[in-house]
Amino acid sequence: MTENLFPFPSDGKRYYTWNRYLRDEFGHKVYKVALDAGFDCPNRDGTVAFGGCTFCSAAGSGDFAGERVDPIPVQFEKIKHKMEQKWKNGKTMAYFQAYTNTHAPLPILKEKFEAALAQDGVMGISIATRPDCLPDDVVEYLAELNERTYLWVELGLQTVHEKTATMINRAHDFATYVEGVEKLRKHNIRVCSHIINGLPLETNEMMMETAKAVANLDVQGIKIHLLHLLKGTPMVKQYEKGMLEFLDKDEYIKLVADQLEIIPPEMIVHRITGDGPIDLMIGPMWSVNKWEVLNGIDAELEKRGSWQGKFYNVEVPAK
């Protein structure tokens, strides 16, 4: 991709959106059906730590997924029915979102994933997990899945800074993340990296360093999240101790524009903001107006005359 491809004529965006990518790939709207397979996380259940990530809700970051008490086919139909109110003619991708979706014995993983793939209209599967939960037998199964369906593995990074990772109880380091990416890419499995802006005590420069690290990895997609502070999470105590200050909207918009400028132009941008459950939100409350944030990022890039990848592999003077 080069400058003259931005903005894309079909959606007017100055970055490579997930929606555009899927339409180009499949020729129609594709949406995710978020599922909860009933798994746990290794930093919750004592495998590597207890308590989970300090920002993570009781739903394991799957607050909009199906109910874990329901079998996968039942969850799928319920969530699909809701999504059809918005997109009547779209195709579906099963999205194993909640908790760590490779943190179980292989036979259980196969049972859950195959049940989702058996649903009518499913054209692929996206699996959210951690880099320390990719044993060889699971990777081999994912490689086999990748041969017969459309597969993404969404791999949580959040930050490259070890001090922050310890503070939020990630319980893995950046080297483990790189190793996880390499395991998946060995089999040409598409990888989407998740990062979070606004983590405790992180500066603008630190958040840019995380984006730059992702830009230099062999990953095909990125999700840029805004940190949401939710009631009942361990991070509330960190907030009460003054370890966390919310980003304001303009600050976030400019930061995301900066990050988009330094990632490869072909990297698919799955997300650039988000919204938490309104009844659990402590802040930042401006984020509930998601379209204002998205429109603000569009306007910022246009004001700059800029686009995704403009400064990729270019030395940019400090601001």
Protein Blocks (a to p, Z undefined) as FASTA:
>chain_A
ZZklpccfklopabdcfklmmmmmnopacddddddehiacfklnomnoghiaakbcfklo
pambccfkbcfklmmmmmmmmmmmmmmmbccddddfbhjfkbccfklmmmmmmmmmmpgh
iabdcddddfklccfklmmmmmmmmmmmccdddddfkpacfklmmmnonopafklmmmmm
mmmmmnopacdddddehiehiafklmmmmmmmmmmpccfbdcdddddddehiaklmmmmn
opaccddfklmmmmmmmmmmmpcfklccfbfcdcddfklpnbdfklmmmmlmmmmmmmmm
mmnopaehklgoiacddZZ
